Amino acid sequence: MFLRYPVRRNSLTNHARQIEKIKQKIEQYALINPSVAFSIYDLSKGTKILQTRKSNSIHGSFLNLFGSEKSENLVKMKYENSVYRARAFLSSPRFGHQSKE
C-alpha cells in the first residue's frame, strides 16, 4: 500500500520490527481489556508470538503478560476526589519496560 513512499518502504522492510510493534500494541490492548483473550500468530513462520488469557483484573493481565517477578513489584495507587477517581499500578524504574521509540 505504501511501498511507493520511500519513508514507508524503509519502515516496512524489517519484519521482526513490525512484529514487535504489533506485539507491543496487543499487550497494551490486553492490559486495558482484561476480560478479552488475545493471540498473535506469525503465519509466515507458523509460530505463536503472543497469547493472553482472560482475567478478572488489570493486575491479572499484567501477570499473564510480564510474569510474576515484575508483577510482584507493582504498587497499587488510588486517588479520589469529588470530580474524578484514578487508579494505577506503579513499578520501580529498574523493573520497567522501556520503549525504543
Phi and psi in degrees as GROMACS dihedral restraints (atoms count N, CA, C in turn):
[ dihedral_restraints ]
;  ai    aj    ak    al  type     phi  dphi    fc
    3     4     5     6     1  -107.8    20    10
    4     5     6     7     1    13.5    20    10
    6     7     8     9     1   -63.0    20    10
    7     8     9    10     1   -21.0    20    10
    9    10    11    12     1   -75.2    20    10
   10    11    12    13     1   -16.4    20    10
   12    13    14    15     1   -97.4    20    10
   13    14    15    16     1   117.8    20    10
   15    16    17    18     1   -53.9    20    10
   16    17    18    19     1   -40.3    20    10
   18    19    20    21     1   -63.3    20    10
   19    20    21    22     1   -45.4    20    10
   21    22    23    24     1   -67.7    20    10
   22    23    24    25     1   -39.4    20    10
   24    25    26    27     1   -59.2    20    10
   25    26    27    28     1   -43.3    20    10
   27    28    29    30     1   -65.3    20    10
   28    29    30    31     1   -38.5    20    10
   30    31    32    33     1   -76.7    20    10
   31    32    33    34     1   -21.3    20    10
   33    34    35    36     1   -90.2    20    10
   34    35    36    37     1    -8.6    20    10
   36    37    38    39     1   -79.0    20    10
   37    38    39    40     1   -24.3    20    10
   39    40    41    42     1   -91.0    20    10
   40    41    42    43     1    97.2    20    10
   42    43    44    45     1   -60.1    20    10
   43    44    45    46     1   -44.6    20    10
   45    46    47    48     1   -62.8    20    10
   46    47    48    49     1   -39.3    20    10
   48    49    50    51     1   -65.8    20    10
   49    50    51    52     1   -41.6    20    10
   51    52    53    54     1   -63.8    20    10
   52    53    54    55     1   -42.9    20    10
   54    55    56    57     1   -62.1    20    10
   55    56    57    58     1   -42.5    20    10
   57    58    59    60     1   -64.6    20    10
   58    59    60    61     1   -39.9    20    10
   60    61    62    63     1   -64.2    20    10
   61    62    63    64     1   -41.3    20    10
   63    64    65    66     1   -64.9    20    10
   64    65    66    67     1   -43.4    20    10
   66    67    68    69     1   -59.7    20    10
   67    68    69    70     1   -46.0    20    10
   69    70    71    72     1   -61.6    20    10
   70    71    72    73     1   -40.2    20    10
   72    73    74    75     1   -66.0    20    10
   73    74    75    76     1   -41.9    20    10
   75    76    77    78     1   -66.4    20    10
   76    77    78    79     1   -36.4    20    10
   78    79    80    81     1   -59.7    20    10
   79    80    81    82     1   -41.3    20    10
   81    82    83    84     1   -63.6    20    10
   82    83    84    85     1   -44.5    20    10
   84    85    86    87     1   -63.7    20    10
   85    86    87    88     1   -39.3    20    10
   87    88    89    90     1   -64.3    20    10
   88    89    90    91     1   -36.9    20    10
   90    91    92    93     1   -66.0    20    10
   91    92    93    94     1   -38.2    20    10
   93    94    95    96     1   -90.6    20    10
   94    95    96    97     1    -7.1    20    10
   96    97    98    99     1  -128.8    20    10
   97    98    99   100     1    67.6    20    10
   99   100   101   102     1   -64.2    20    10
  100   101   102   103     1   -20.2    20    10
  102   103   104   105     1   -84.7    20    10
  103   104   105   106     1     5.5    20    10
  105   106   107   108     1  -117.0    20    10
  106   107   108   109     1   134.5    20    10
  108   109   110   111     1   -92.3    20    10
  109   110   111   112     1   139.9    20    10
  111   112   113   114     1  -122.8    20    10
  112   113   114   115     1   146.5    20    10
  114   115   116   117     1  -139.6    20    10
  115   116   117   118     1   140.1    20    10
  117   118   119   120     1  -127.1    20    10
  118   119   120   121     1   130.6    20    10
  120   121   122   123     1  -123.0    20    10
  121   122   123   124     1   141.3    20    10
  123   124   125   126     1   -96.2    20    10
  124   125   126   127     1    97.6    20    10
  126   127   128   129     1   -67.3    20    10
  127   128   129   130     1   -25.4    20    10
  129   130   131   132     1   -68.3    20    10
  130   131   132   133     1   -27.4    20    10
  132   133   134   135     1  -110.6    20    10
  133   134   135   136     1    -9.5    20    10
  135   136   137   138     1    68.5    20    10
  136   137   138   139     1    35.4    20    10
  138   139   140   141     1  -122.2    20    10
  139   140   141   142     1   152.1    20    10
  141   142   143   144     1   -89.0    20    10
  142   143   144   145     1   126.9    20    10
  144   145   146   147     1   -94.8    20    10
  145   146   147   148     1   -40.5    20    10
  147   148   149   150     1  -154.4    20    10
  148   149   150   151     1   139.3    20    10
  150   151   152   153     1  -144.0    20    10
  151   152   153   154     1   127.6    20    10
  153   154   155   156     1  -113.4    20    10
  154   155   156   157     1   158.2    20    10
  156   157   158   159     1  -108.3    20    10
  157   158   159   160     1   157.0    20    10
  159   160   161   162     1   -63.9    20    10
  160   161   162   163     1   149.0    20    10
  162   163   164   165     1  -141.2    20    10
  163   164   165   166     1   160.9    20    10
  165   166   167   168     1   -88.8    20    10
  166   167   168   169     1    -6.7    20    10
  168   169   170   171     1  -152.5    20    10
  169   170   171   172     1   162.3    20    10
  171   172   173   174     1   -64.7    20    10
  172   173   174   175     1   -38.3    20    10
  174   175   176   177     1   -60.8    20    10
  175   176   177   178     1   -40.4    20    10
  177   178   179   180     1   -63.0    20    10
  178   179   180   181     1   -38.9    20    10
  180   181   182   183     1   -65.7    20    10
  181   182   183   184     1   -41.3    20    10
  183   184   185   186     1   -60.7    20    10
  184   185   186   187     1   -45.0    20    10
  186   187   188   189     1   -59.1    20    10
  187   188   189   190     1   -44.0    20    10
  189   190   191   192     1   -63.0    20    10
  190   191   192   193     1   -39.9    20    10
  192   193   194   195     1   -79.9    20    10
  193   194   195   196     1   -42.4    20    10
  195   196   197   198     1  -116.0    20    10
  196   197   198   199     1    -3.0    20    10
  198   199   200   201     1    90.4    20    10
  199   200   201   202     1   167.8    20    10
  201   202   203   204     1   -72.0    20    10
  202   203   204   205     1   -31.3    20    10
  204   205   206   207     1   -60.5    20    10
  205   206   207   208     1   -48.5    20    10
  207   208   209   210     1   -72.1    20    10
  208   209   210   211     1   -36.0    20    10
  210   211   212   213     1   -64.5    20    10
  211   212   213   214     1   -37.2    20    10
  213   214   215   216     1   -66.3    20    10
  214   215   216   217     1   -21.3    20    10
  216   217   218   219     1   -94.7    20    10
  217   218   219   220     1     7.4    20    10
  219   220   221   222     1   -81.7    20    10
  220   221   222   223     1   144.4    20    10
  222   223   224   225     1  -118.7    20    10
  223   224   225   226     1   125.3    20    10
  225   226   227   228     1   -81.5    20    10
  226   227   228   229     1   131.0    20    10
  228   229   230   231     1  -121.5    20    10
  229   230   231   232     1   141.8    20    10
  231   232   233   234     1  -135.9    20    10
  232   233   234   235     1   143.5    20    10
  234   235   236   237     1  -145.8    20    10
  235   236   237   238     1   133.6    20    10
  237   238   239   240     1  -138.8    20    10
  238   239   240   241     1   144.1    20    10
  240   241   242   243     1  -144.5    20    10
  241   242   243   244     1  -169.9    20    10
  243   244   245   246     1   -71.6    20    10
  244   245   246   247     1   -14.7    20    10
  246   247   248   249     1  -100.3    20    10
  247   248   249   250     1   -42.6    20    10
  249   250   251   252     1  -148.9    20    10
  250   251   252   253     1   169.8    20    10
  252   253   254   255     1  -132.3    20    10
  253   254   255   256     1   134.7    20    10
  255   256   257   258     1  -129.9    20    10
  256   257   258   259     1   138.8    20    10
  258   259   260   261     1  -132.6    20    10
  259   260   261   262     1   140.9    20    10
  261   262   263   264     1  -153.6    20    10
  262   263   264   265     1   161.2    20    10
  264   265   266   267     1  -117.4    20    10
  265   266   267   268     1   130.7    20    10
  267   268   269   270     1  -118.9    20    10
  268   269   270   271     1   151.6    20    10
  270   271   272   273     1  -134.4    20    10
  271   272   273   274     1   163.4    20    10
  273   274   275   276     1   -67.9    20    10
  274   275   276   277     1   144.9    20    10
  276   277   278   279     1   -56.3    20    10
  277   278   279   280     1   -28.6    20    10
  279   280   281   282     1   -71.5    20    10
  280   281   282   283     1   -16.0    20    10
  282   283   284   285     1  -106.2    20    10
  283   284   285   286     1     6.5    20    10
  285   286   287   288     1   -73.6    20    10
  286   287   288   289     1   172.7    20    10
  288   289   290   291     1  -114.0    20    10
  289   290   291   292     1   114.1    20    10
  291   292   293   294     1   -90.7    20    10
  292   293   294   295     1   137.8    20    10
  294   295   296   297     1   -87.3    20    10
  295   296   297   298     1   145.5    20    10
  297   298   299   300     1   -93.3    20    10
  298   299   300   301     1    -0.8    20    10
